[in-house]
Amino acid sequence: MFDPTTWVGFHTWLSLIGIATGLFVLADLIAGRDRPILAAVFLTTAFATSATGFGFPFSGVLPSHVVGVVALLILAVTIPARYAFNRTGRARWIYAAGSVASLYLLVFVAVAQAFAKIPVLRAAAPTQSEPPFAIAEGVVLLIFVLLGLAAVRGTAGRTKPAV
């Protein structure tokens, strides 16, 4: 799963890098800071994670495909808000909300993968329709809604470069 020479490993590493850099971008958004290189790495890996998800063999549309399409649509608005519109006017909160939503979707999938791959979690929710899975995903959603509100508020003023 973590071997970067396989498609699964490559996809997994993109996702992990996206989550890690996304957490820093989220902290910067809340604090009203900006680190352009970190943001670029986050947006690139978030996009690449969603795009590479379509490279796995499948028959029919799966929930992962729906999440991937939603993630790509969010990024299709978020990336121009940052780079084409320079986070001015409405693009400021669109970038903040889109970044947080993109990170949330990466974490949402990570939690689902944890329940699928970690034996103790798989035992607690073998079909991912049991309460432990729903509670975990609900808590993640609530946390990201609150962080998203903080991120949008944090970008309300002028964003300053991080030192």
N, C-alpha and C positions, 0 to 999 in steps of 0.2 A: 504494500500500500504506500510506503514512503520511498520506494526506489524511483528516483527521478528519471531513470532511463525507460520506464514504462509509461503508458498513457495515464494509467491510474495514478502513478507516482507523480508525474508531471502536473496533473490536474490537482492532486492533493496539495503539493507544494505551492502551487499558485494560490490555492484557497487559504492556506496557512499564512502565506506572506500577505495576502489581501487582508485577512483578519488582523494580523499584527500591525500592519501599517495603518489600517483603518481605525484601530483603537487610538493611535497617536493623532490621526487626523481629527477624530471625534473630540479628543481632549483639546486640540488646538481650536476647533470650532467653538467649543464651550468657552474657552479663554479669550476668544477674539484674536487668535494668532493665526499665522499662515506659514507653512513650510512647503514651498512649491514642489520641491523634489519628492518629498514624502507623499504629498497629495497625488503627484503624477504616478508614483509607484502604486499607490492604492488604487487609483482609478484604472490603471493599466491591468493590474492583476485581478481586480474585480471583473473587468470586462473579459479578460482571458479565461478566468475560471468559468464564467457562464458560457462562453463560446465553446470551450473545450468539453463542456458537459454534453454537448450534442455529438461528440465523437465516439461515444460508447455505443455498442450494438444494442438495438432495441427493436421491438415490434409494437407499433401503436404509440399513442401519446401517453406519457407517464407523468406523474406529479412533478418529477424533477424537470421535465421539459417546460411545464407551466411556470415553475419558479424561474427557470433559466430565461424564458421569454420576458417575464415580468422584470427580472433584473436587468436585462438588456434594454428594455424600454425605459426604465428609470435612468440608466446610464446614458441613454440617447438624449435625455433632457439635461442631466447633471453635467456631463462633460462640456456641452456648449455653454451652459450657465457659467462655468468657470473660465473657459478659454475664449469663447467667442464674445461673451458679454461681460467678461472680467468681473463677475460677481457684483455688478452695479444694479441698483434698483431692485426689481423683483428677482433678478438672477442671483442675488445674494442669498435669499432664503430658499430659492429653488436648489441652489448648489448645496446648502447646508442640509436641507431635508432629503435631497437625493443621495447625498453621501451617507447619511445615517441610515436611510432605507436600504441602500446597497450593502452596507456593513451588516445590517440586521439580517438580510437574506443569506449572507455568507454564514452568519452565526446560526441562523435557523437550520440550514442544511447541516452544519457541523453537529448540532444537537441531534438531529435525526440520524446522522451517521454514527454518532456515539451510541445511540440506542440500538442501532443495528449491529455494531461491531464489538462493543464492550459487554462481556458476558453478564455481569451483574445488572446492567441496564437492560440488556435484551431479555433477561429473565423477568424483570419488572414490567416490561411492556413488549412482549414478543411480536405483536402485530402493529405496534405503534398507534393503537386505537384505545389503549388502556389509560386510566387516569394519571399514572406517573408521567407518561409522555406528554399528555395534554397540559398537566400542571407545569412541567418544565418549559414547554414552549410558550405557555401563557405568561410565565414569569419573565422569560426572555423578551417577549413582546412588550410587556408592561415597562420593563427597564428601558427598552429602546424608545418607547413613546416618550418617557420622561427625559431621557438623554437627548432625544430629537428636539423636544421643546427647549431644552437648555442650549442646544447647539444653534437653533434659530435665534434665540435671544442673544447668544454670544456674538452672533454675526450682525446684530442690529446696528452696532456702531461701526466705525472704521476698523477694518482688520489690519493689524500691525504685523510686520514680519517677526517671526520667532528668532530669538537670539541663540 
